[in-house]
Structures are given as C-alpha cells and as structure tokens.
Amino acid sequence: MSVSKPSIQHKNTDGLAAIMKSSIQNSTDIDKSRFVVLAVDDNLNLLYSTQAIVEAKGYQCLIADGGEAGLNILQSTAVDILLLDLEMPEIDGFAVLRKIHELQLDTDVIVVSGKTTFDSAAEVFRNGAIDFLPKPYATERLVATLDNIAHKRELKNHIRQMQNQLEDSERRYRFIVSYSPDIIYMIDHKGFFTFINDRITDLLGFLPQDLIGEHFSALIHEDDLPQAEHVFNERRTGDRASQNIELRLKSADPLVESKPFESSSIVIELCSMGIYDTDQSGTPYLGTYGVARDISDRKKDQEMIRFQAYHDLLTRLPNRELFLDRLNLSISQAERNNNMLAVLFLDMDGFKFINDSLGHVIGDNLLQRVAFRLQKTLRETDTVSRIGGDEFNILIPELQTQEEAGLVAQKILDAFSQPILLDQHEITISFSIGISLYPNDAGSIDELIKNADMAMYHIKGRGKNGYEYFSDHMQSIYQHRHSIEQDIRKALDNQQFEAYYQPQFNVFNEEIVGLEALIRWHHPDKGLITPDHFIPIAEEIGLISDIGLYMLEAGCKQLRDWLDQGKEPVKLSINVSAFQLAEQDFDLVVCELVNRYRLPRHLLVLEITETALMQDMEMILPRLIHLTQCGIGISIDDFGVGYSSLSYLQTLPLDVLKIDRSFLSCIGDDCDKACIIKAIVAMARELKLDVVVEGVETDQQLNFIKDIGCNIVQGFLLGRPLPEQEISKLLTLSSGVKAG
C-alpha cells in the first residue's frame, strides 16, 4: 500500500533568508575557547604535546597524569571533551568510563589508545565513548574529531533551546542546521518530512525539496525498517529519547548499483526526540526532530580493527586465532555428524633463500600469490590460514575417509607445479605437507596441529615436496629433531662449535699447501657431532648464516694466529652456504673480517657450490667481484655435479675448481668418470685455474691423479680433519711437512 504525501503549507521565508544570509559571515565558526578539553594519559610527553595541539586550535586544555588525577578533575571541573588513554596503571581508561557513566557527567569521551583490537574498541563504545583514535594519531584527525564533537555539543545546546522556544528561535535554528555536518530533519506525526537540511544532498544525493512530503521510510534501508519505525519518528523526549542509534540510509545515486566496490547506503548515528505543542492542554504530539551523523568511516575503522584481529594483514588469510575458532567448531560438527576432519600443516620449501636472495618485497608478493593460489585450489568450506612466515594451516572438514585428505594435499602440490612469475623472476616453489586426522590421530586442537607439524617435518626430512600422514612413530623423530633445534641455538650461545682443519697436499712433494675448515659440534652430552647431522636442520630453522659467520670469524682469527706464530702461510678454504651468499651485505662482512685480521691476499678462499652460484648469477656476480677485490679467493666446490653449462667459468672471478669425490668412486674400473676428471683438469689448465681433487682414499686413486697431472689433493689417505692444536704441529716455519 503506497503512502500519500500530506498537504503542507509553506511560510514566506524570503525575509528570513535575507537575515540568515547577512549573518553567515560572522557565525560559521563556533567559539572553541568555551570548550574545556581534558587529556588523560600516563605518558607526560604525549600529554604536553596534546595540550599544545589542542590549545593551538583555540580550545582550553587540561591534562591529567593517570586515571586517578583525571577523575579528580572531572568531579571538580566541567569538562566538555575527554581524550582518554586505556592502558594506565592503577585506574585504567575503562574504570574512568564507568565512573563517568555512574556520575552522569555531561562529557563526550574520545578514546586515544594503542590498544586497537576489535574487542577493546567495542568495549569502549559500549561504555559510552563516542569515538576511538588509534595511537599514534594524526594531528589533523584529532583536530577534526574535536571540531566535530564541539560542533555537535553546540547543536545539542541549540536543540534544547529550540524545543522551549521553537517559534522564537526558528531563524537561528535554520542557519545552524543549514551548515551542519550532520543531517537534521523534522517529520510530522504521520512520519512525513516537513524539514531536512542540505547535508542530505552531500551524503545521499537527494534534494531537500524532493523529500519534503515524503514518508521517512523512503530513506531507510529495507533491512533496518523495523528498527527505524521506533526511532526515526521518535515520540519520547528527555532521557527516554533515542540516542546514538545506528541505521542505514539509502543513496539516491542510481549509478552506485553498478559500482561493485561502492556502498549504496551510509551508516548514520541517530539522535531523535518527540516535539510537543506545550501551549495546548494535553501536549499533543506534533512530530519528531532528529540529527543523523554519518559514521560510515568509523564503521569501516571498526571493521578494519576486527579484520586485523582475526586475519593476516599481508595475505588477508585467517590468522591462527580465527583458524583455531573454526577448527573448534568443525570438531563439534564432526562429533555430531560422525565424520572426520583433517588438519594440514604446510611449510614452503626454500622460502628463506628466495626471501634473502630476491628481497623481502618479492618475498611478500610471493606469499600473497601463494595465498591466492591456495584459496583457489580449496573448497569454500575449507579454511587456509597463514600462521607465520612461510607456514600455513589448512582445515578440511566433513571427510568420510582419510584418503580424501591425501587427495587435497596432492591437489595443492599439483597446483604449485607451475612457476609463479614475479618481477621477471620465474619462481617454482613446493610444499612439505603434514596431515593429521580427527578423531584418528588426536582428540584435541593442540594435538591435531602438533601431529600435523610432526608429519610435515617427517616429509621434509625425506626430500620435501610431498605429503605424509601422521603416525605414532613420528613422536620420537619429532622430539629428537626438536631437541636438536634447541641444542643448536644453545651451541651458538655457549660456543660449542669448533673448527677442524683437513690438509690439502701437493702430491709431488707431499707438502701441505692448504687447509679446509670443517665445523664440528662438541655436544655436552652426545659428544662430537659431524655437520651432516645438524647443518640441514640449521638451514631450515634459519641459523645457517650464524654458523657460517662463526666459521669465517674463527678461520680468519686462526690464520692470523698462525701468521703471528711464524707458521708457514697456507691457504684456508671455508665453505659458504647459499643462504649466506644471498645476504645483501655478505661481501661487506667478509671483506671487513679480512681487513680486521690483516690477512695477505688470497690466503682466505671461499668454497661455494655450483648450485649456490647458479641461484641468481646476476645478483651474485657483483658480490664475488667485490670479494676478489678484497683479496679473497673463490673456489667452486663439488664441481661437475651441478650444471652442465660451463660458460659461467669465464664470467665468474674464480681461482679454484674442486672436483667432487664421486668422480673417484670407480677409478681403475675403466669407467667414464675418469675421462671427466681428465677433461676438467685440462680445461682448468687452459683457464689458469687451480684444481683440487677431494675424497682421495686409496693409493690407486692417488696414482691416477698424479698421472693426469693434477697436483693438489685432499682426502683421508693423506690426512683427516684435525683440531687446531694438532694441525698446528704439522705446520712448520720453512717448507711444509710431508704427508703421512
């Protein structure tokens, strides 16, 4: 049933308009000096800064150091606006809000706090605050908020005056509302507009004259009509009148429907009261007067606070808290429906190297692309959460068999078989995925996630890029790995690592011509641990660079000590991981060490694997050139097992090729590997590079090396890795020492 427009008689307002026009120039600004602002915080520096800003804008400003001092001022002085911190010792901001409510003080409260969670923001509004500014605040926003509240208080004062003297104050009323930042309206006793100010045009696109005579329901969002029936045409007055009621108003812009990222409505905060004719007996109801403030920005801020509380801001995926909440709900549903669910723990293989080598900007972009691809791969009922770094949790509810979880894991692996193109870099990634099932593997949330984590580490230890179901035997493996991780951290702090040195000999005169520094771990309980038992774990937990820096420091210091003792100078080779090489300041750190210990040129040699060199040649080449300029030698370790292309040998500033031990495995059996060694030695000779053959363990291998003209070898046949005290005995002041 349509609502017809009421008949409305209009007064001649030409004279009134002329009077208002003449008054505009002198009345647009409120008198800010009449407003008393109180700032309450336990940070004195912030208080003084706030006081200076507020007073510079024309307000009176008092300050109080803490909640107790603030309450004393509030109970003794009329305060218009309170700037209130939440987190204060003894009496916090919430206690101050409750006391203001208890005393019914006429004070508008703006919470200014660094505690920006959704729950804290919601609580301050429930306790009577009218706005919330996160720390650190922008000065412009603080001043704008003060101005808006001061203006609103001024308007409320005028509203009270106009309710008692409506006819006498009509001219002043119309001037104020015409320039109000809020929508001000009047409707008659049937709900039809009799007045609405020009602000309606700015906010919603309606012309005031088009709304006069229309029912208020034409403005209200359909979903909010039931509530609006009781508050938009409010009949009550005084304390029972509607205050700070939130509603949605519809936009008049027909184009807004075709703009998917724009809203077709705004959120307003409504204060309304009934208007009665006090000159007649029985106080007949005339209509409603209301003020509607646009709070769309505030609502967006509140939504953002809520979003930040439950989502990862980089990927916009649910965070751990939201994931746990959904997992808890899914467990309850699984119990009711007698089905299963799966938790997948995903760890991106090699992400730290990508992040270090290509930079954090590309690393962040990669995580965003990965998050998007994961969401596209899963069902809408599944939940993927980023729990930190390159780790993700996935919840797969409503499973009938455990094989379904494996199909999802394989689908994820297949989805990432294609590279991701970022900033002209083709990045191929893979995941190690652990799967834990409810109720088969665990009965609680914590156990489900922990067991999936164990299964993930199990597949990572078996070569990565795959998935594994949790099983009970993984408990001991996980505990052992976790123990190793903790012990590695302690070993760095307690200096449990030690450098051993394996000699490199000239095969023709059997003299020591170089040493390779090899790390050993003197565990307080487990004794001597070789690097193959802890280096892979150190790489995964991000400590390999710290261990590598320790070896560089120890090697340079030892070289300096031997030189000061008059020992024969020999080259010292130290292994460098791909993770170290990817660090932007790696070359600067090494050059600084060489200069600090005053090492002769090319006495320090860095051994780098072919794989590490090939990760990003464009990035690595300038660092290698800088290292050679600092007098540091460069050796390719495990040469021959990495890449078939040899063109980089002419590009890189190399000094040594170190032939991998695998090529010696079949010497004497007429295998093709012997020919490869001969070819490498001949090629190195043409490129004027030294060649070191490692892994020499038999006399037959040694004789073969002599026959092909390679003169530097390293292996157990001639010398094992020894601690510093023993290797020092082998170094003499003159021509070196014979092998044996």
Residue pairs with C-beta under 8 A, 6 or more apart in sequence:
3 192
3 215
3 217
5 192
5 213
5 214
6 188
6 190
6 192
6 213
8 192
8 194
8 212
8 213
16 170
16 171
16 174
19 171
20 171
20 174
20 175
20 178
23 175
24 175
24 179
27 175
28 179
30 150
30 151
30 154
32 57
32 58
32 59
32 147
32 150
33 58
33 59
33 60
35 59
35 60
35 80
35 81
35 150
35 153
36 59
36 60
36 61
36 62
36 77
36 78
36 79
36 80
36 81
37 54
37 59
37 60
37 61
37 62
37 79
37 80
37 81
37 82
37 83
37 146
38 61
38 62
38 63
38 64
38 70
38 73
38 74
38 77
38 79
38 81
38 82
38 83
38 107
39 47
39 50
39 51
39 54
39 61
39 62
39 63
39 64
39 83
40 63
40 64
40 66
40 67
40 69
40 70
40 82
40 83
40 84
40 85
40 88
40 93
40 96
41 47
41 50
41 63
41 65
41 66
41 83
41 85
41 88
41 112
42 65
42 66
42 85
42 88
42 89
43 85
44 65
47 63
47 64
47 65
48 63
50 61
50 63
50 83
50 142
51 61
51 63
53 139
53 142
53 143
54 61
54 83
54 142
54 146
55 61
57 143
57 146
57 147
59 81
59 146
59 150
62 73
62 77
62 79
64 70
64 72
64 73
66 88
66 89
66 90
66 91
67 88
67 90
67 91
67 92
67 93
67 95
67 96
68 90
68 91
70 82
70 84
70 96
71 91
71 96
71 99
73 79
74 82
74 96
74 99
74 100
74 103
74 105
74 107
75 103
78 106
79 105
79 107
80 107
80 108
80 150
80 153
81 107
81 108
81 109
81 110
81 146
81 149
81 150
81 153
82 96
82 100
82 107
82 108
82 109
82 110
83 110
83 112
83 142
84 93
84 96
84 97
84 109
84 110
84 111
84 112
84 129
85 93
85 111
85 112
85 113
86 92
86 93
86 94
86 111
86 113
86 115
86 120
86 124
87 93
87 113
87 114
87 115
93 111
93 113
93 124
94 123
94 124
94 127
97 109
97 124
97 127
97 128
97 129
98 127
100 107
100 109
100 128
101 127
101 128
108 130
108 149
108 152
108 153
109 124
109 128
109 129
109 130
110 129
110 130
110 131
110 132
110 133
110 145
110 146
110 149
111 124
111 129
111 131
111 132
111 133
112 133
112 135
112 137
112 142
113 120
113 124
113 132
113 133
113 134
113 135
114 134
114 135
114 136
116 134
116 305
116 308
117 305
117 308
117 309
118 302
118 305
118 306
118 308
118 309
118 310
119 309
121 132
121 302
121 305
122 302
124 132
125 132
130 149
130 244
131 145
131 149
131 298
132 298
132 301
132 302
133 141
133 142
133 145
148 181
151 180
151 181
152 182
152 291
152 293
154 176
155 176
155 177
155 180
155 182
155 184
155 291
156 271
158 169
158 172
158 173
158 176
159 273
159 289
159 291
161 169
162 169
162 170
162 172
162 173
162 289
163 237
163 273
163 275
163 289
164 278
166 173
166 275
177 184
177 197
178 197
178 198
180 197
180 199
180 291
181 199
181 293
182 199
182 291
182 292
182 293
182 294
183 196
183 197
183 199
183 200
183 203
183 249
183 268
183 291
183 292
183 293
183 294
184 195
184 196
184 197
184 199
184 289
184 290
184 291
184 292
185 193
185 195
185 196
185 197
185 200
185 216
185 289
185 290
185 292
186 193
186 194
186 195
186 196
186 275
186 287
186 288
186 289
186 290
187 193
187 194
187 216
187 232
187 233
187 287
187 288
187 290
188 194
188 286
188 287
189 285
189 286
189 287
190 215
191 215
191 216
191 217
191 232
191 233
192 213
192 214
192 215
192 216
193 211
193 212
193 213
193 214
193 215
193 216
194 212
194 287
195 212
196 208
196 211
196 212
197 208
198 208
200 206
200 207
200 208
200 211
201 207
201 208
203 249
203 266
203 294
204 219
204 249
204 250
204 251
204 252
204 253
204 266
205 251
205 252
205 253
206 219
206 252
211 218
211 219
216 228
216 232
216 233
217 225
217 228
218 250
219 249
219 250
220 228
220 232
220 247
220 248
220 249
220 250
221 247
221 248
221 249
221 250
221 265
223 248
224 247
224 248
227 245
227 247
228 247
230 242
231 242
231 245
231 247
231 270
231 272
232 247
232 270
232 272
232 288
232 290
233 272
233 287
233 288
234 241
234 242
234 272
234 273
234 274
234 288
234 290
235 274
235 285
235 288
236 242
236 273
236 274
237 273
237 274
237 276
238 273
241 271
241 272
241 273
241 274
242 270
242 271
242 272
242 273
243 271
244 269
244 270
244 271
245 269
245 270
245 271
245 272
246 267
246 268
246 269
246 270
246 295
247 267
247 268
247 270
247 292
248 265
248 266
248 267
248 268
249 265
249 266
249 268
249 292
250 264
250 265
251 263
251 264
251 265
251 266
253 264
256 262
256 263
256 264
257 264
263 296
266 294
266 296
267 294
267 295
267 296
267 299
268 292
268 293
268 294
268 295
269 292
269 293
269 295
270 290
270 291
270 292
270 293
271 290
271 291
272 288
272 289
272 290
272 291
273 288
273 289
273 290
274 285
274 287
274 288
274 289
275 285
275 286
275 287
275 288
275 289
276 283
276 284
276 285
276 286
277 283
277 284
277 286
309 321
310 318
310 319
310 321
310 322
311 317
311 318
311 319
311 322
312 318
312 319
312 385
312 386
314 364
314 367
314 368
314 386
315 367
315 368
315 370
315 371
315 386
316 371
317 371
317 375
317 384
317 385
317 386
317 392
318 326
318 383
318 384
318 385
319 385
319 386
319 387
320 385
320 387
320 388
320 393
322 385
323 383
323 385
323 387
323 393
323 395
324 445
326 383
326 395
327 341
327 343
327 383
327 395
327 445
327 448
328 445
330 341
330 395
330 397
331 341
331 438
331 445
333 397
333 398
334 340
334 341
334 397
334 398
334 438
334 439
337 398
339 398
339 399
339 400
340 399
340 400
340 401
340 402
340 437
340 438
340 439
340 440
341 395
341 396
341 397
341 398
341 399
341 437
341 438
342 395
342 396
342 399
342 402
342 404
342 405
342 408
342 435
342 436
342 437
342 438
343 393
343 394
343 395
343 396
343 435
343 436
343 437
343 438
343 448
343 449
343 452
344 393
344 394
344 395
344 396
344 405
344 408
344 409
344 412
344 433
344 434
344 435
344 452
344 467
345 391
345 392
345 393
345 433
345 434
345 435
345 436
345 449
345 452
345 453
345 455
345 456
346 391
346 392
346 393
346 394
346 412
346 431
346 432
346 433
346 456
347 390
347 391
347 431
347 432
347 456
347 460
348 370
348 390
348 391
348 392
348 429
348 430
348 431
349 429
349 430
349 431
349 432
349 460
349 464
349 465
350 429
350 430
351 363
351 366
351 389
351 390
351 429
352 390
352 542
352 579
353 578
353 579
353 582
353 615
354 362
354 363
354 366
354 427
354 429
355 362
355 363
356 579
356 582
356 583
357 578
357 582
357 615
357 616
357 619
358 422
358 423
358 425
358 427
358 616
358 619
362 422
362 423
362 425
365 422
365 423
366 420
366 422
366 427
366 429
367 386
367 390
369 420
369 422
370 416
370 420
370 429
371 384
371 386
371 392
373 415
373 416
373 420
374 384
374 392
374 394
374 412
374 415
375 384
376 415
377 411
377 412
377 415
378 384
378 394
378 396
378 408
381 397
381 398
382 394
382 395
382 396
382 397
382 408
383 394
383 395
384 392
384 393
384 394
384 395
385 392
385 393
385 394
385 395
386 392
387 393
393 449
393 452
394 408
394 412
396 404
396 405
396 408
399 405
399 437
402 435
402 437
402 440
402 469
405 435
405 437
405 469
406 435
406 467
406 469
409 433
409 435
409 467
410 467
412 431
412 433
413 430
413 431
413 433
413 465
413 466
413 467
416 428
416 429
416 430
416 431
419 426
419 427
419 428
420 426
420 427
420 428
420 429
421 427
430 464
430 465
431 465
432 456
432 457
432 459
432 460
432 464
432 465
432 466
432 467
433 456
433 459
433 466
433 467
433 468
434 451
434 452
434 453
434 454
434 455
434 456
434 457
434 458
434 459
434 467
434 468
434 470
435 452
435 455
435 467
435 468
435 469
435 470
436 442
436 447
436 448
436 449
436 451
436 452
436 455
436 469
436 470
437 469
437 470
438 448
441 447
441 448
441 451
441 470
442 448
442 450
442 451
451 470
451 474
452 470
453 478
454 470
454 474
454 475
454 477
454 478
455 468
455 469
455 470
455 471
455 474
456 468
457 477
457 478
457 481
458 468
458 474
458 477
458 478
459 466
459 467
459 468
460 540
461 477
461 481
462 468
481 537
484 533
484 534
484 537
485 537
485 541
487 523
488 534
488 537
488 538
488 541
488 543
488 547
489 543
490 496
491 497
491 521
491 523
492 543
492 546
492 547
492 550
496 521
496 522
496 523
496 524
497 519
497 520
497 521
497 522
497 547
497 550
497 551
498 519
498 520
498 521
498 522
498 723
498 724
499 517
499 518
499 519
499 520
499 551
499 554
499 555
499 558
499 724
500 517
500 518
500 519
500 520
500 721
500 722
500 723
501 515
501 516
501 517
501 518
501 572
501 721
501 722
501 723
501 724
501 727
502 515
502 516
502 518
502 714
502 719
502 720
502 721
502 722
503 512
503 514
503 515
503 714
503 718
503 719
503 722
503 727
503 730
503 739
504 512
504 513
504 514
504 515
504 516
504 571
504 573
504 692
504 712
504 713
504 714
505 511
505 512
505 513
505 712
505 713
505 714
505 718
505 719
505 739
506 513
506 711
506 712
507 702
507 705
507 706
507 710
507 711
507 712
507 713
508 706
508 711
509 736
510 718
510 738
510 739
510 740
511 735
511 736
511 737
511 738
512 568
512 570
512 730
512 731
512 736
512 737
512 739
513 570
513 571
513 712
513 736
514 570
514 571
514 572
514 573
514 605
514 692
514 712
515 570
515 571
515 572
515 573
515 727
516 572
516 573
516 574
516 575
516 607
516 714
516 721
517 551
517 554
517 555
517 558
517 572
517 573
517 574
517 575
518 531
518 575
518 721
519 531
519 535
519 547
519 551
520 528
520 529
520 530
520 531
520 721
520 723
521 528
521 529
521 530
521 531
521 534
522 528
522 529
523 529
535 544
535 547
538 544
538 547
539 577
539 579
544 577
544 579
544 580
545 577
545 579
545 580
545 583
548 575
548 576
548 577
548 579
548 580
549 580
549 589
551 574
551 575
552 574
552 589
552 590
552 593
553 593
555 572
555 574
555 604
556 593
556 594
556 596
556 597
556 599
556 604
557 597
558 572
558 724
559 572
559 597
559 599
559 603
559 604
560 597
560 598
560 599
562 569
562 728
562 731
563 569
563 599
563 600
565 728
566 733
567 728
567 731
567 732
567 733
568 731
568 732
568 733
568 734
568 735
568 736
569 600
569 603
570 603
570 731
570 736
571 602
571 603
571 604
571 605
571 633
572 603
572 604
572 605
573 605
573 606
573 607
573 635
573 656
574 604
574 605
574 606
574 607
575 607
575 637
576 586
576 606
576 607
576 608
576 612
577 612
578 609
578 611
578 612
578 615
580 586
581 608
581 612
581 613
581 615
581 620
581 623
582 615
582 616
582 619
583 589
586 623
587 623
587 624
587 626
587 627
587 630
588 626
590 604
590 606
590 627
590 630
590 632
591 626
591 627
591 630
591 632
594 604
594 630
594 631
594 632
595 630
599 631
600 631
601 631
602 631
602 632
602 633
602 655
603 631
604 631
604 632
604 633
605 632
605 633
605 634
605 635
605 655
605 656
606 627
606 632
606 633
606 634
606 635
607 635
607 636
607 637
607 658
608 634
608 635
608 636
608 637
609 636
609 637
609 638
609 642
610 636
610 637
610 638
610 639
610 641
610 642
610 643
611 642
611 643
613 620
613 636
613 648
613 652
614 642
614 643
614 648
617 648
617 651
621 651
621 652
624 634
624 652
624 653
625 653
627 634
627 653
628 634
628 653
633 655
633 656
634 652
634 653
634 654
634 655
634 656
635 654
635 655
635 656
635 657
635 658
635 692
636 654
636 656
636 657
636 658
637 658
638 658
638 660
639 657
639 658
639 659
639 660
639 680
640 659
640 660
640 663
640 676
640 680
641 660
641 662
646 683
649 683
649 687
649 689
650 687
654 687
654 689
655 689
655 690
656 689
656 690
656 691
656 692
657 680
657 684
657 689
657 690
657 691
657 692
658 691
658 692
658 693
658 694
659 677
659 680
659 691
659 692
659 693
659 694
660 694
660 695
661 694
661 695
661 715
662 673
662 695
663 673
663 674
663 676
663 677
664 673
664 677
664 693
664 695
664 696
664 697
664 701
664 704
665 673
666 673
666 674
667 673
667 674
667 698
667 700
667 701
667 704
668 700
668 704
674 704
677 693
677 704
677 705
677 708
677 710
678 708
680 691
681 691
681 708
681 709
681 710
684 690
684 691
685 691
685 709
690 712
691 710
691 712
692 712
692 713
692 714
693 705
693 710
693 712
693 713
693 714
693 715
694 713
694 714
694 715
695 714
695 715
696 702
696 705
696 713
696 714
696 715
696 716
696 717
696 718
697 715
697 716
697 717
698 717
699 717
701 715
701 717
702 713
702 717
702 718
705 713
718 739
718 740
719 739
722 730
730 737
731 737
